[in-house]
């Protein structure tokens, strides 16, 4: 395969060298994120996993003889080359757990995807994101609320995450785009195709203002069992989830449950009482204290506390001249101050900040992005951060 075959039109290499090794196990049957984590914890690196014998592999938790054989066979499987070539043809990058631009928030869910496929671009500011999900057969009210909140969030600087499905998801993406904001769609199929097909044009718009993301190999078709699994990525990428119209058995309720398990915020928009088939799930979340009732952007910002305060100010400020740091922006909140104290000693990555400041990763990733928006820190190569000097006041 030539170097040209390993390049996407916009983003450079389709896959890194270490990503190719992870991709081998991502494509291997029966080797999911949990088994891969056990393997790497046992052997210490992806290289050591691929060098292990069948007998050595079987000493690892959850690795049966069949799984060991799948891992052993993956090291020479030519399927990887075919997958990379197909990704290149589709303008898709493949990111693995060790890549610097693999989304940091996903590292801190119990079963992060071994690899993700990306069409479009991911940005550091995507750490400040909220998901909007709901029923595919939404009412006029549901459509209005999905678009309304997506527009408000997009205009305030949040990235809007959803699943490109019919109904609420599609309207959420459109609302973010209409506000000039960023949006990311997480699909339950490979990125060679768009599902549902009527969202082809919307998908193209999303790639210009964000990205399509999937953990499924490039040519995997959408099947019912794929969608509950992709919901964990929607939740993992976001600070919280907004539920808009969900019936008793809606997949959005699975997303809400995952959000609670992953320590994300759960918000719900109250539904109309005369349409219980569309709203009993949403209203039930509010009734049972499993979701916070919201009616405005202010409700969300209040619940997000320090991050909400920062984003409230960001939304109201005029943009600064390109390439210059804002003058005399002051930190707000204990989390910001703790991070700035760590960075006063020199550069650090997110994991080092977590350890030094004794903060969890969700706090750190969102606050790092907010500090960048305020111009108080800058991102360096290798996903490291440093304090940024403010320009002199005139």
Secondary structure, 3 states (H helix, E strand, C coil): CCHHHHEECCCEECCCHHHHHHHHHHHCCCCCHHHHHHHHHHHCCHHHHHHCCHHHHCCCCCCCHHHHHHHHHHCCCCHHHHHHHHHHHCCCEEEECCCCCCCHHHHHCCCCCCEEEEEECCCHHHHCEEEEEECCCCCHHHHHHHHHHHHHHHHCCCEEEECCCCCHHHHHHHHHHHCCCCEEEECCCCCCCCCCHHHHHHHHHHHHHEEEEECCCCCCCCCHHHHHHHHHHHHHCCCEEEEECCCCCCHHHHHHHHHHHCCCEEEECCCCCCCHHHHHHHHHHHHCCCCEECCCHHHHHHHCCHHHHHHHHHHHCCCCCCCCCCCCCCCCCHHHHHHHHHHCCCCEEHHHHHHHHCCCHHHHHHHHHHHHHCCCEEEECCCEEEECCCCCCC
